[in-house]
């Protein structure tokens, strides 16, 4: 009886000013960090830690994006189960999931490769099961498709040749046009 009365008093109190409830959704997300060598992320809770990389560091539409993760356990045996890796376009039609089987040999790294069709914002999802199912997410920006080196060189050389040709055209047309105007008598007024 006494415990229930105490609980009623505590729960009946107003919320303290400035109190912000803890957002559990943020505990299930990670942030990508850009470095000179690529993009990486690090996430942990009280039981596991997930570290990963995204290569290339600045992905472009139509190029392969490889997501690599290592799942570690703070206590007990190392994690050896399957990991599901996914890439999904935010608000779009592209979604791909790949379940990578368990790893028993060192290093315990799970990899999956995706090809985002369009530029824009994508969500990376990593899911695995230890004591309970865990699913963490992060945001990835995919840039515009890159032009291949061969196409870029071809366009560059074409522009240079067009500029040279236009310059020669202007040079020779002015000489011919200037000579024909000067040889005739001036027009009558």
N, CA, C and O of each residue as an XYZ file, in Angstrom:
756
protein
N       0.830     -1.192      0.000
C       0.000      0.000      0.000
C       0.871      1.250      0.000
O       0.609      2.197     -0.742
N       1.922      1.249      0.846
C       2.793      2.407      0.944
C       3.520      2.663     -0.371
O       3.659      3.819     -0.769
N       3.989      1.623     -1.059
C       4.707      1.771     -2.318
C       3.810      2.380     -3.394
O       4.255      3.242     -4.151
N       2.577      1.950     -3.468
C       1.675      2.488     -4.490
C       1.344      3.953     -4.209
O       1.187      4.731     -5.151
N       1.237      4.342     -2.962
C       0.976      5.744     -2.637
C       2.177      6.599     -3.015
O       2.016      7.688     -3.568
N       3.361      6.120     -2.725
C       4.577      6.844     -3.076
C       4.689      7.008     -4.593
O       5.031      8.083     -5.085
N       4.397      5.932     -5.329
C       4.445      5.960     -6.780
C       3.423      6.948     -7.343
O       3.729      7.658     -8.301
N       2.237      7.010     -6.780
C       1.206      7.951     -7.228
C       1.655      9.388     -7.000
O       1.392     10.256     -7.832
N       2.325      9.649     -5.891
C       2.802     11.012     -5.603
C       3.897     11.401     -6.588
O       3.880     12.508     -7.126
N       4.846     10.503     -6.827
C       5.953     10.801     -7.740
C       5.439     11.020     -9.159
O       5.851     11.974     -9.820
N       4.557     10.164     -9.635
C       4.050     10.293    -11.002
C       3.103     11.474    -11.153
O       2.897     11.958    -12.266
N       2.527     11.944    -10.063
C       1.611     13.080    -10.114
C       2.323     14.420    -10.144
O       1.675     15.444    -10.362
N       3.634     14.451     -9.933
C       4.387     15.694     -9.929
C       4.508     16.248    -11.350
O       4.582     15.483    -12.311
N       4.528     17.581    -11.483
C       4.716     18.157    -12.825
C       6.129     17.885    -13.332
O       7.052     17.660    -12.549
N       6.280     17.911    -14.634
C       7.582     17.688    -15.257
C       8.471     18.885    -14.955
O       8.035     20.023    -15.130
N       9.695     18.667    -14.508
C      10.590     19.788    -14.201
C      10.841     20.656    -15.423
O      10.866     20.170    -16.554
N      11.026     21.944    -15.178
C      11.261     22.883    -16.262
C      12.599     22.566    -16.929
O      13.594     22.327    -16.245
N      12.622     22.563    -18.258
C      13.848     22.279    -18.994
C      14.110     20.800    -19.205
O      15.132     20.437    -19.786
N      13.212     19.936    -18.748
C      13.404     18.494    -18.919
C      13.186     18.123    -20.374
O      12.175     18.487    -20.974
N      14.139     17.397    -20.936
C      14.038     16.918    -22.309
C      14.109     15.400    -22.258
O      15.104     14.845    -21.791
N      13.062     14.714    -22.733
C      13.110     13.253    -22.697
C      14.205     12.720    -23.600
O      14.542     13.328    -24.616
N      14.748     11.594    -23.226
C      15.819     10.977    -23.999
C      15.250     10.384    -25.276
O      14.257      9.657    -25.241
N      15.876     10.692    -26.398
C      15.422     10.206    -27.686
C      16.121      8.883    -27.988
O      17.317      8.863    -28.278
N      15.386      7.795    -27.921
C      15.994      6.490    -28.162
C      16.268      6.258    -29.636
O      17.076      5.394    -29.976
N      15.619      7.004    -30.523
C      15.866      6.830    -31.961
C      17.293      7.215    -32.318
O      17.895      6.613    -33.207
N      17.848      8.228    -31.622
C      19.218      8.648    -31.908
C      20.231      7.587    -31.525
O      21.334      7.567    -32.072
N      19.885      6.708    -30.602
C      20.805      5.648    -30.209
C      20.918      4.575    -31.284
O      21.839      3.759    -31.243
N      20.011      4.564    -32.229
C      20.019      3.560    -33.279
C      20.442      4.157    -34.618
O      20.135      3.611    -35.677
N      21.153      5.287    -34.558
C      21.645      5.884    -35.793
C      23.120      6.241    -35.624
O      23.618      6.378    -34.506
N      23.794      6.385    -36.738
C      25.197      6.770    -36.728
C      25.415      7.879    -37.732
O      24.573      8.119    -38.597
N      26.540      8.550    -37.619
C      26.870      9.644    -38.510
C      28.151      9.298    -39.249
O      29.132      8.863    -38.645
N      28.133      9.493    -40.550
C      29.324      9.258    -41.367
C      30.310     10.411    -41.194
O      29.920     11.578    -41.150
N      31.594     10.065    -41.096
C      32.646     11.057    -40.916
C      33.581     10.968    -42.116
O      34.115      9.902    -42.424
N      33.774     12.105    -42.790
C      34.673     12.160    -43.949
C      36.102     12.370    -43.481
O      36.374     13.251    -42.665
N      37.004     11.569    -43.995
C      38.422     11.772    -43.745
C      39.124     11.764    -45.092
O      38.488     11.528    -46.119
N      40.405     12.015    -45.102
C      41.142     12.036    -46.363
C      41.166     10.687    -47.058
O      41.295     10.621    -48.280
N      41.044      9.603    -46.289
C      41.140      8.261    -46.859
C      39.784      7.659    -47.214
O      39.733      6.638    -47.900
N      38.708      8.253    -46.774
C      37.388      7.708    -47.060
C      36.378      8.157    -46.028
O      36.609      9.117    -45.293
N      35.271      7.467    -45.978
C      34.197      7.786    -45.063
C      34.051      6.639    -44.082
O      34.058      5.474    -44.479
N      33.919      6.962    -42.801
C      33.802      5.918    -41.791
C      32.710      6.276    -40.793
O      32.222      7.406    -40.768
N      32.332      5.299    -39.969
C      31.357      5.535    -38.912
C      31.665      4.609    -37.749
O      32.347      3.596    -37.899
N      31.148      4.979    -36.590
C      31.358      4.225    -35.361
C      30.087      4.338    -34.536
O      29.593      5.442    -34.308
N      29.556      3.216    -34.089
C      28.333      3.177    -33.285
C      28.521      2.164    -32.170
O      29.191      1.148    -32.356
N      27.935      2.437    -31.016
C      27.985      1.456    -29.937
C      26.814      1.654    -28.991
O      26.257      2.747    -28.888
N      26.450      0.587    -28.307
C      25.515      0.635    -27.196
C      26.201     -0.077    -26.036
O      27.426     -0.207    -26.042
N      25.460     -0.536    -25.057
C      26.096     -1.170    -23.896
C      26.599     -2.571    -24.190
O      27.401     -3.103    -23.423
N      26.148     -3.188    -25.286
C      26.521     -4.572    -25.581
C      27.492     -4.716    -26.741
O      28.456     -5.475    -26.645
N      27.254     -3.995    -27.842
C      28.049     -4.154    -29.059
C      28.575     -2.827    -29.565
O      28.135     -1.744    -29.180
N      29.546     -2.980    -30.453
C      30.119     -1.839    -31.157
C      30.203     -2.194    -32.627
O      30.613     -3.299    -32.983
N      29.814     -1.256    -33.486
C      29.882     -1.445    -34.927
C      30.760     -0.336    -35.500
O      30.511      0.850    -35.286
N      31.780     -0.748    -36.225
C      32.641      0.189    -36.944
C      32.540     -0.146    -38.422
O      32.406     -1.309    -38.802
N      32.606      0.883    -39.244
C      32.490      0.611    -40.662
C      33.071      1.691    -41.538
O      33.432      2.777    -41.083
N      33.151      1.352    -42.822
C      33.630      2.290    -43.835
C      32.718      2.231    -45.047
O      32.064      1.223    -45.310
N      32.693      3.331    -45.772
C      31.983      3.415    -47.047
C      33.007      3.866    -48.073
O      33.624      4.921    -47.927
N      33.187      3.053    -49.120
C      34.123      3.412    -50.180
C      33.399      3.400    -51.522
O      32.603      2.493    -51.765
N      33.635      4.346    -52.380
C      34.536      5.480    -52.248
C      33.993      6.489    -51.230
O      32.821      6.453    -50.857
N      34.873      7.380    -50.798
C      34.497      8.362    -49.780
C      33.393      9.291    -50.229
O      32.545      9.682    -49.426
N      33.393      9.648    -51.491
C      32.332     10.497    -52.053
C      31.708      9.758    -53.230
O      32.124      9.942    -54.375
N      30.705      8.918    -52.948
C      30.133      8.103    -54.021
C      29.337      8.936    -55.024
O      28.803      9.997    -54.700
N      29.276      8.421    -56.246
C      28.523      9.063    -57.317
C      27.502      8.071    -57.868
O      27.674      6.857    -57.757
N      26.457      8.598    -58.451
C      25.410      7.760    -59.033
C      25.994      6.861    -60.111
O      26.814      7.299    -60.918
N      25.571      5.609    -60.122
C      26.030      4.655    -61.117
C      27.344      3.975    -60.777
O      27.768      3.075    -61.503
N      28.008      4.380    -59.687
C      29.255      3.748    -59.269
C      29.000      2.795    -58.113
O      28.047      2.954    -57.350
N      29.872      1.805    -58.002
C      29.752      0.852    -56.899
C      30.105      1.521    -55.577
O      31.086      2.259    -55.478
N      29.282      1.246    -54.557
C      29.522      1.720    -53.197
C      29.662      0.475    -52.333
O      28.747     -0.347    -52.279
N      30.797      0.327    -51.656
C      31.034     -0.825    -50.789
C      30.906     -0.395    -49.338
O      31.548      0.559    -48.898
N      30.069     -1.111    -48.604
C      29.894     -0.877    -47.175
C      30.539     -2.047    -46.454
O      30.187     -3.202    -46.696
N      31.483     -1.750    -45.568
C      32.182     -2.766    -44.788
C      31.966     -2.477    -43.316
O      32.141     -1.343    -42.871
N      31.581     -3.514    -42.545
C      31.360     -3.334    -41.107
C      32.056     -4.429    -40.316
O      32.252     -5.547    -40.793
N      32.421     -4.071    -39.095
C      32.961     -5.015    -38.125
C      32.090     -4.886    -36.879
O      31.932     -3.793    -36.337
N      31.531     -5.998    -36.432
C      30.668     -6.011    -35.249
C      31.463     -6.632    -34.112
O      31.954     -7.755    -34.226
N      31.585     -5.896    -33.020
C      32.319     -6.385    -31.864
C      31.422     -6.443    -30.642
O      30.444     -5.703    -30.539
N      31.760     -7.322    -29.726
C      30.998     -7.485    -28.494
C      31.851     -7.024    -27.318
O      33.037     -7.345    -27.247
N      31.247     -6.267    -26.388
C      31.993     -5.801    -25.222
C      32.223     -6.911    -24.203
O      33.188     -6.866    -23.439
N      31.342     -7.902    -24.190
C      31.528     -9.022    -23.262
C      31.081    -10.304    -23.955
O      30.178    -10.296    -24.792
N      31.723    -11.386    -23.594
C      31.367    -12.664    -24.196
C      32.164    -12.944    -25.454
O      33.164    -12.288    -25.747
N      31.694    -13.929    -26.181
C      32.374    -14.367    -27.405
C      32.202    -13.333    -28.512
O      31.227    -12.582    -28.514
N      33.150    -13.291    -29.459
C      33.010    -12.369    -30.595
C      31.780    -12.731    -31.429
O      31.373    -13.891    -31.499
N      31.201    -11.707    -32.058
C      30.018    -11.915    -32.887
C      30.419    -12.631    -34.169
O      31.367    -12.224    -34.841
N      29.698    -13.694    -34.509
C      30.007    -14.474    -35.709
C      28.788    -14.689    -36.600
O      28.879    -15.407    -37.596
N      27.662    -14.091    -36.269
C      26.425    -14.325    -37.007
C      26.331    -13.518    -38.291
O      27.247    -12.770    -38.631
N      25.227    -13.671    -38.999
C      25.026    -12.920    -40.238
C      24.710    -11.453    -39.957
O      24.201    -11.102    -38.892
N      25.021    -10.611    -40.931
C      24.727     -9.180    -40.863
C      24.007     -8.804    -42.153
O      24.429     -9.188    -43.244
N      22.921     -8.051    -42.022
C      22.195     -7.570    -43.190
C      22.593     -6.119    -43.426
O      22.466     -5.269    -42.545
N      23.078     -5.857    -44.636
C      23.472     -4.509    -45.029
C      22.511     -4.036    -46.112
O      22.141     -4.801    -47.002
N      22.114     -2.780    -46.030
C      21.157     -2.266    -47.007
C      21.434     -0.832    -47.388
O      22.070     -0.085    -46.644
N      20.945     -0.453    -48.567
C      21.027      0.914    -49.062
C      19.674      1.261    -49.643
O      19.149      0.540    -50.492
N      19.104      2.375    -49.183
C      17.759      2.762    -49.618
C      17.736      4.248    -49.933
O      18.234      5.066    -49.159
N      17.151      4.593    -51.083
C      17.009      5.989    -51.475
C      15.890      6.610    -50.654
O      14.807      6.034    -50.554
N      16.133      7.769    -50.067
C      15.118      8.426    -49.260
C      14.022      8.956    -50.169
O      14.272      9.772    -51.055
N      12.804      8.480    -49.936
C      11.659      8.915    -50.723
C      11.672      8.404    -52.146
O      10.909      8.898    -52.977
N      12.496      7.449    -52.450
C      12.604      6.968    -53.824
C      12.292      5.497    -53.952
O      11.847      4.851    -53.004
N      12.530      4.990    -55.119
C      12.180      3.613    -55.412
C      13.320      2.615    -55.270
O      13.100      1.417    -55.443
N      14.526      3.070    -54.963
C      15.650      2.146    -54.884
C      15.826      1.639    -53.465
O      15.925      2.427    -52.525
N      15.866      0.331    -53.313
C      16.164     -0.289    -52.026
C      16.775     -1.644    -52.304
O      16.228     -2.445    -53.063
N      17.912     -1.890    -51.684
C      18.575     -3.170    -51.845
C      19.118     -3.613    -50.498
O      19.759     -2.842    -49.785
N      18.850     -4.872    -50.161
C      19.352     -5.478    -48.930
C      20.176     -6.696    -49.292
O      19.856     -7.420    -50.235
N      21.239     -6.916    -48.537
C      22.061     -8.099    -48.743
C      22.437     -8.668    -47.378
O      23.005     -7.970    -46.539
N      22.116     -9.936    -47.169
C      22.490    -10.596    -45.929
C      23.799    -11.335    -46.157
O      23.893    -12.228    -46.998
N      24.806    -10.941    -45.388
C      26.136    -11.530    -45.502
C      26.249    -12.605    -44.423
O      26.006    -12.318    -43.251
N      26.609    -13.830    -44.787
C      26.667    -14.916    -43.804
C      27.689    -14.646    -42.696
O      28.547    -13.772    -42.815
N      27.571    -15.414    -41.630
C      28.442    -15.271    -40.469
C      29.906    -15.450    -40.803
O      30.257    -16.122    -41.773
N      30.761    -14.841    -39.989
C      32.205    -14.892    -40.188
C      32.850    -15.510    -38.955
O      32.633    -15.041    -37.838
N      33.637    -16.555    -39.151
C      34.345    -17.168    -38.026
C      35.841    -16.889    -38.091
O      36.519    -16.945    -37.064
N      36.370    -16.590    -39.273
C      37.801    -16.328    -39.404
C      38.074    -14.836    -39.228
O      37.195    -13.997    -39.420
N      39.304    -14.536    -38.861
C      39.733    -13.141    -38.680
C      40.123    -12.563    -40.028
O      40.611    -13.338    -40.851
N      39.968    -11.336    -40.331
C      39.196    -10.367    -39.570
C      37.704    -10.569    -39.818
O      37.294    -10.952    -40.913
N      36.918    -10.315    -38.818
C      35.466    -10.465    -38.926
C      34.886     -9.175    -39.504
O      34.479     -8.272    -38.773
N      34.862     -9.116    -40.831
C      34.351     -7.948    -41.538
C      33.308     -8.417    -42.536
O      33.541     -9.355    -43.299
N      32.163     -7.762    -42.525
C      31.074     -8.084    -43.442
C      31.030     -6.975    -44.493
O      31.044     -5.792    -44.155
N      30.975     -7.373    -45.795
C      30.989     -6.417    -46.907
C      29.790     -6.637    -47.815
O      29.326     -7.762    -48.002
N      29.303     -5.547    -48.371
C      28.272     -5.618    -49.414
C      28.505     -4.457    -50.370
O      28.939     -3.380    -49.961
N      28.213     -4.686    -51.647
C      28.408     -3.657    -52.671
C      27.066     -3.319    -53.306
O      26.283     -4.207    -53.646
N      26.814     -2.029    -53.461
C      25.563     -1.529    -54.036
C      25.899     -0.532    -55.141
O      26.994      0.031    -55.169
N      24.940     -0.316    -56.060
C      25.107      0.665    -57.127
C      23.892      1.590    -57.095
O      22.849      1.250    -57.653
N      24.006      2.760    -56.448
C      22.872      3.681    -56.421
C      22.627      4.265    -57.810
O      23.559      4.769    -58.438
N      21.378      4.205    -58.303
C      21.112      4.650    -59.671
C      21.068      6.167    -59.842
O      21.363      6.673    -60.925
N      20.706      6.894    -58.795
C      20.535      8.340    -58.899
C      21.288      9.052    -57.789
O      21.647      8.448    -56.778
N      21.525     10.343    -57.987
C      22.138     11.137    -56.926
C      21.061     11.517    -55.916
O      19.869     11.502    -56.224
N      21.496     11.855    -54.711
C      20.555     12.267    -53.671
C      20.908     11.662    -52.330
O      22.012     11.156    -52.128
N      19.942     11.724    -51.408
C      20.138     11.218    -50.048
C      19.730      9.751    -49.967
O      18.671      9.360    -50.458
N      20.577      8.952    -49.345
C      20.331      7.523    -49.149
C      20.491      7.185    -47.678
O      21.151      7.905    -46.929
N      19.879      6.082    -47.276
C      20.007      5.588    -45.915
C      20.728      4.256    -45.946
O      20.350      3.349    -46.688
N      21.778      4.143    -45.127
C      22.481      2.875    -44.951
C      21.854      2.191    -43.752
O      21.652      2.823    -42.714
N      21.544      0.909    -43.879
C      20.979      0.160    -42.762
C      21.854     -1.054    -42.472
O      22.272     -1.770    -43.382
N      22.121     -1.267    -41.196
C      22.901     -2.420    -40.746
C      22.073     -3.123    -39.682
O      21.694     -2.515    -38.681
N      21.794     -4.400    -39.895
C      20.969     -5.158    -38.951
C      21.670     -6.461    -38.587
O      22.250     -7.131    -39.441
N      21.604     -6.809    -37.303
C      22.174     -8.063    -36.815
C      21.447     -8.441    -35.535
O      20.751     -7.618    -34.939
N      21.612     -9.695    -35.114
C      20.914    -10.179    -33.926
C      21.919    -10.746    -32.935
O      22.658    -11.681    -33.244
N      21.935    -10.162    -31.731
C      22.724    -10.709    -30.629
C      21.724    -11.123    -29.551
O      21.001    -12.102    -29.736
N      21.667    -10.412    -28.448
C      20.664    -10.722    -27.428
C      19.272    -10.361    -27.929
O      18.285    -10.959    -27.500
N      19.184     -9.399    -28.822
C      17.943     -9.045    -29.512
C      18.298     -8.388    -30.846
O      19.453     -8.029    -31.079
N      17.321     -8.235    -31.702
C      17.541     -7.671    -33.036
C      17.950     -6.210    -32.933
O      17.320     -5.434    -32.215
N      19.004     -5.833    -33.650
C      19.462     -4.452    -33.679
C      19.517     -3.992    -35.124
O      19.974     -4.716    -36.008
N      19.046     -2.784    -35.346
C      19.050     -2.195    -36.673
C      19.474     -0.736    -36.525
O      18.783      0.058    -35.888
N      20.611     -0.394    -37.119
C      21.110      0.975    -37.029
C      21.147      1.579    -38.426
O      21.303      0.876    -39.424
N      21.001      2.905    -38.471
C      20.916      3.587    -39.759
C      21.789      4.825    -39.780
O      22.056      5.440    -38.747
N      22.228      5.177    -40.980
C      23.009      6.387    -41.202
C      22.682      6.983    -42.552
O      22.163      6.293    -43.429
N      22.978      8.248    -42.724
C      22.684      8.966    -43.969
C      23.913      9.037    -44.852
O      25.025      9.259    -44.374
N      23.703      8.846    -46.150
C      24.768      8.896    -47.146
C      24.301      9.763    -48.300
O      23.204      9.561    -48.821
N      25.124     10.730    -48.709
C      24.818     11.569    -49.869
C      25.563     11.032    -51.075
O      26.777     10.830    -51.034
N      24.821     10.801    -52.153
C      25.396     10.306    -53.405
C      25.375     11.452    -54.403
O      24.331     12.059    -54.645
N      26.535     11.743    -54.982
C      26.668     12.856    -55.918
C      26.240     12.496    -57.331
O      25.836     11.367    -57.610
N      26.337     13.467    -58.201
C      26.008     13.264    -59.614
C      26.992     12.290    -60.240
O      28.127     12.151    -59.785
N      26.541     11.621    -61.288
C      27.393     10.660    -61.984
C      28.598     11.374    -62.580
O      28.492     12.479    -63.114
N      29.735     10.720    -62.476
C      30.974     11.284    -63.017
C      31.122     10.911    -64.483
O      30.631      9.876    -64.933
N      31.804     11.772    -65.211
C      32.104     11.504    -66.610
C      33.400     10.697    -66.636
O      34.342     11.009    -65.907
N      33.449      9.670    -67.466
C      34.658      8.851    -67.521
C      35.826      9.666    -68.067
O      35.620     10.671    -68.747
N      37.032      9.241    -67.775
C      38.233      9.949    -68.209
C      38.320     10.006    -69.728
O      38.713     11.035    -70.280
N      37.968      8.938    -70.408
C      38.029      8.895    -71.870
C      37.066      9.907    -72.481
O      37.426     10.625    -73.413
N      35.854      9.964    -71.964
C      34.868     10.914    -72.481
C      35.322     12.343    -72.202
O      35.191     13.207    -73.068
N      35.853     12.606    -71.011
C      36.312     13.951    -70.663
C      37.457     14.391    -71.571
O      37.476     15.533    -72.029
N      38.421     13.489    -71.839
C      39.526     13.831    -72.744
C      39.015     14.082    -74.157
O      39.461     15.017    -74.821
N      38.086     13.257    -74.617
C      37.514     13.446    -75.957
C      36.815     14.783    -76.087
O      36.980     15.482    -77.087
N      36.028     15.144    -75.073
C      35.335     16.436    -75.105
C      36.328     17.592    -75.049
O      36.149     18.597    -75.737
N      37.369     17.457    -74.238
C      38.382     18.510    -74.132
C      39.128     18.712    -75.437
O      39.298     19.845    -75.887
N      39.576     17.616    -76.053
C      40.281     17.718    -77.341
C      39.362     18.263    -78.431
O      39.790     19.055    -79.271
N      38.106     17.840    -78.417
C      37.140     18.351    -79.389
C      36.942     19.847    -79.250
O      36.857     20.556    -80.253
N      36.865     20.339    -78.022
C      36.703     21.776    -77.794
C      37.937     22.544    -78.262
O      37.810     23.628    -78.832
N      39.125     21.996    -78.026
C      40.366     22.662    -78.467
C      40.425     22.724    -79.990
O      40.750     23.765    -80.561
N      40.109     21.597    -80.653
C      40.120     21.580    -82.126
C      39.066     22.523    -82.695
O      39.318     23.181    -83.704
N      37.899     22.603    -82.076
C      36.856     23.518    -82.544
C      37.311     24.966    -82.394
O      37.049     25.785    -83.275
N      37.987     25.295    -81.297
C      38.478     26.661    -81.089
C      39.546     27.027    -82.134
O      39.548     28.137    -82.666
N      40.448     26.087    -82.418
C      41.480     26.340    -83.433
C      40.831     26.531    -84.804
O      41.175     27.456    -85.540
N      39.900     25.656    -85.135
C      39.210     25.768    -86.424
C      38.451     27.074    -86.549
O      38.480     27.702    -87.607
N      37.774     27.497    -85.495
C      37.028     28.758    -85.524
C      37.987     29.939    -85.668
O      37.706     30.889    -86.399
N      39.116     29.874    -84.971
C      40.116     30.948    -85.081
C      40.667     31.060    -86.490
O      40.810     32.165    -87.012
N      40.979     29.929    -87.115
C      41.481     29.952    -88.496
C      40.410     30.449    -89.454
O      40.712     31.188    -90.390
N      39.174     30.057    -89.232
C      38.066     30.508    -90.078
C      37.943     32.028    -90.013
O      37.829     32.683    -91.049
N      37.964     32.589    -88.817
C      37.848     34.037    -88.649
C      39.039     34.741    -89.306
O      38.871     35.780    -89.945
N      40.229     34.183    -89.149
C      41.438     34.792    -89.693
C      41.378     34.864    -91.219
O      41.663     35.914    -91.794
N      41.015     33.772    -91.877
C      40.999     33.749    -93.337
C      39.788     34.452    -93.923
O      39.904     35.034    -95.002
N      38.666     34.431    -93.291
C      37.486     35.117    -93.824
C      37.678     36.618    -93.744
O      37.251     37.323    -94.658
N      38.296     37.142    -92.702
C      38.534     38.585    -92.587
C      39.495     39.058    -93.667
O      39.300     40.139    -94.223
N      40.530     38.278    -93.982
C      41.493     38.688    -95.016
C      40.804     38.753    -96.370
O      40.971     39.723    -97.109
N      40.029     37.722    -96.697
C      39.355     37.704    -97.991
C      38.298     38.786    -98.064
O      38.188     39.453    -99.093
N      37.530     38.984    -97.034
C      36.467     40.002    -97.023
C      37.044     41.396    -97.060
O      36.494     42.270    -97.731
N      38.133     41.629    -96.361
C      38.759     42.957    -96.311
C      39.342     43.338    -97.666
O      39.260     44.505    -98.048
N      39.924     42.408    -98.399
C      40.536     42.692    -99.697
C      39.473     43.022   -100.729
O      39.707     43.905   -101.555
N      38.338     42.377   -100.733
C      37.312     42.608   -101.741
C      36.618     43.941   -101.519
O      36.188     44.559   -102.493
N      36.491     44.399   -100.320
C      35.834     45.679   -100.062
C      36.737     46.842   -100.462
O      36.252     47.871   -100.931
N      38.039     46.684   -100.280
C      38.954     47.798   -100.566
C      39.208     47.976   -102.065
O      39.560     49.080   -102.481
N      39.046     46.934   -102.898
C      39.370     47.036   -104.315
C      38.330     47.816   -105.134
O      38.678     48.338   -106.193
N      37.135     47.911   -104.710
C      36.089     48.610   -105.489
C      35.970     50.072   -105.125
O      36.445     50.500   -104.073
N      35.317     50.863   -106.021
C      35.127     52.285   -105.725
C      34.125     52.447   -104.575
O      33.289     51.575   -104.339
N      34.222     53.550   -103.881
C      33.278     53.790   -102.779
C      31.875     54.018   -103.327
O      31.734     54.499   -104.451
N      30.852     53.695   -102.582
C      29.473     53.878   -103.049
C      29.130     55.378   -103.200
O      29.633     56.222   -102.459
N      28.277     55.672   -104.162
C      27.863     57.066   -104.408
C      26.906     57.523   -103.330
O      26.068     56.759   -102.852
N      27.046     58.765   -102.962
C      26.199     59.283   -101.922
C      24.984     59.992   -102.424
O      24.181     60.481   -101.628
